[in-house]
Amino acid sequence: MSEQISVEQQGSVTVIRLSGQFIGGDETDALREEFKRLALVEKPLVAVDLHEVSYLNSTALGVLISAHASLSKQKHGRVGLCKISKNIENIFVITKLTLVFEMFPTIEEAITQFS
């Protein structure tokens, strides 16, 4: 697991905390692998904490979009993005991904909505 990714279980919700830049390298590959592991779970509930992310490139966005598609549609789970900084939020607004992802101001709110 990349040092830029930490995973913890809070009840039935898996919280993935990301930090730093996700620019299509090892860190993005590690994130993809974590989502593949979660795809083995029946009805996965995932909150992704983006508070400490400084940059996401198109490859990292693709990993998030793919995870959303596979976990939400195929596994009937949910993927929520939490604690998004203004700079990162702008990426989601410009790409209209705010229409795709559930977004929450806090991890606790995501957990409450998912429960």
N, C-alpha and C positions, 0 to 999 in steps of 0.2 A: 504494500500500500504506500502511496506517495505521502510524504510528510505534509503535503498541501491538502490532504483529505483525511478527515477523521469521521468515524461512523460510530453511532451509539443508538441504543434502543431505548425509547421512552414509551413504555406501554406497548401498544400495537403499532406505533409509528417509528420508522427508522429515520433518524436525523443524520444527514450527511452535511458536515461543515467543511466548506472550501475556503482556502486562503491563497492569496497571491495571484499570479497570472496563469490563465489556462490558454495556451497558445498552440495546442496541437502536438505537444511533446509527450514525455512520459507521464506527466500529471494528467493529461487528458485521456491517455490510454488506461491509467489506473481508474479514472472515473468511469470509463466505459465498462471496465471489468467489474466494478462494484455494481453497476446497474444490471449487468448480465447475471450476477449472483442473485440480485433481488428479483430477477425475472423467474427464478425458480420457486419463489414464494407464492402461495395462493393469495390473491387480493392484497398486493403490497401497498402499504401506505408510506409515502416518502416525503419528508420535508427537507428541502435543500437550502441550507443557510449560506447566503451569498454576501453576508455582511463584510467579510474581509477579502473579497475578490476585487482585484484592481483592474483586471482586463479579461475579457472573453473574446476569442476570435471566432471565426465562422465554424471551425472544426469543433470547438467546445460547444457552441450553440447547437450544432448538428447532433452531438452526443446527448444533450438535454432533450432535444426534439425527439430523437429516436427513443430515448428512455420513456418519455411521456407517451409516445405512441404505443410502445410495447407493453408498458405497465398499465396504462389506463384502458386501452382498447382490448388488448389480448388477454390481460390478466384481471380486468375489472378493478384495478387499484387506482390510486391517486398519487399525483406528483405535484407538490406545491413548492413555490419559491418563496423564501422568507428573508426578511431584513435586507432588502436590496438597496444598495447605495444609489444616489441620483445618477452617477455616471453609468453604472450598469443598467439601471432602469431605462435610461435613454436608449440603450441598444435594443431593449425589448419593445419600447414604444416605436422606434423608427422601423423596426422589422415587423411590427404588428403582432409580435408574439405575446403581447398582453392579452390578446384575444384567445390564445391557445392555453396558456398556463394560468393556474390559480396562483394568486400572489397574496402574501400575508405580511403584515408589518412585523409580526413576531413569530417565533417558533411555537410558542404557547397557543397562539390563536390558530395556527395550522393544526396542532394536535387536537384542540377543542373541536374544530370543524370536521376533522377526520373521524373523531370518536362517535 
